Amino acid sequence: MKKKFSSMPDPDIQDAVIYARYSSHSQRDCSIEQQVADCELFAHQNGLRVVKVYADRHLSGTTDNRPQF
């Protein structure tokens, strides 16, 4: 018997977002890429579905006044 395609999300999988950031000029975009890759691996290993990735570059974490935060 064929399994029917369902547009309903799997209730056993929890949605998650990733927020990656770096503030130092000594860091580069690859820092963001590595953070996202690490978070995606964590999500996969823990039954999470990443639905959105946010990233801020060259912004301090001392305030929440960050566009993607």
C-alpha positions as a printed NumPy array, in Angstrom:
array([[ 0.   ,  0.   ,  0.   ],
       [ 1.378,  3.409, -0.975],
       [ 1.86 ,  6.001,  1.685],
       [-0.139,  9.132,  0.918],
       [ 1.675, 12.449,  0.874],
       [ 0.555, 14.678,  3.702],
       [ 1.093, 18.409,  3.876],
       [ 0.624, 18.217,  7.621],
       [ 3.851, 18.609,  9.597],
       [ 5.094, 15.623, 11.551],
       [ 3.87 , 16.183, 15.142],
       [ 6.889, 14.303, 16.506],
       [ 9.325, 16.841, 15.072],
       [ 9.712, 20.182, 16.812],
       [10.453, 23.328, 14.792],
       [13.571, 25.312, 15.63 ],
       [15.406, 28.388, 14.415],
       [19.121, 29.098, 14.38 ],
       [20.583, 32.445, 15.395],
       [24.268, 32.85 , 14.561],
       [26.345, 35.946, 15.271],
       [29.85 , 37.261, 15.412],
       [31.112, 40.639, 16.507],
       [34.852, 40.68 , 15.98 ],
       [36.589, 41.858, 12.858],
       [38.959, 38.909, 13.305],
       [36.055, 36.553, 12.59 ],
       [34.638, 36.01 ,  9.113],
       [31.514, 34.726,  7.405],
       [32.9  , 31.198,  7.747],
       [32.307, 31.651, 11.497],
       [28.591, 32.018, 10.775],
       [28.693, 29.043,  8.402],
       [30.358, 26.88 , 11.065],
       [27.854, 27.926, 13.736],
       [24.963, 27.091, 11.414],
       [26.495, 23.737, 10.455],
       [26.99 , 22.84 , 14.128],
       [23.419, 23.837, 14.963],
       [22.   , 21.915, 11.994],
       [23.87 , 18.796, 13.118],
       [22.543, 19.243, 16.656],
       [19.005, 19.692, 15.306],
       [19.257, 16.559, 13.167],
       [20.581, 14.499, 16.082],
       [17.803, 15.719, 18.363],
       [14.744, 15.474, 16.134],
       [14.416, 19.182, 15.411],
       [13.405, 20.73 , 12.091],
       [15.242, 23.982, 11.292],
       [12.689, 26.32 ,  9.739],
       [14.714, 29.542,  9.623],
       [18.286, 30.74 , 10.023],
       [19.06 , 34.243, 11.276],
       [22.54 , 35.759, 11.255],
       [24.107, 39.028, 12.347],
       [27.618, 39.987, 11.334],
       [29.949, 42.497, 13.023],
       [27.405, 43.232, 15.772],
       [28.042, 43.214, 19.496],
       [26.064, 40.886, 21.711],
       [25.945, 43.428, 24.55 ],
       [22.592, 44.725, 23.335],
       [19.55 , 43.112, 21.775],
       [19.425, 45.907, 19.182],
       [20.428, 43.552, 16.355],
       [18.393, 43.296, 13.131],
       [18.1  , 39.488, 13.039],
       [17.733, 38.968, 16.803]])
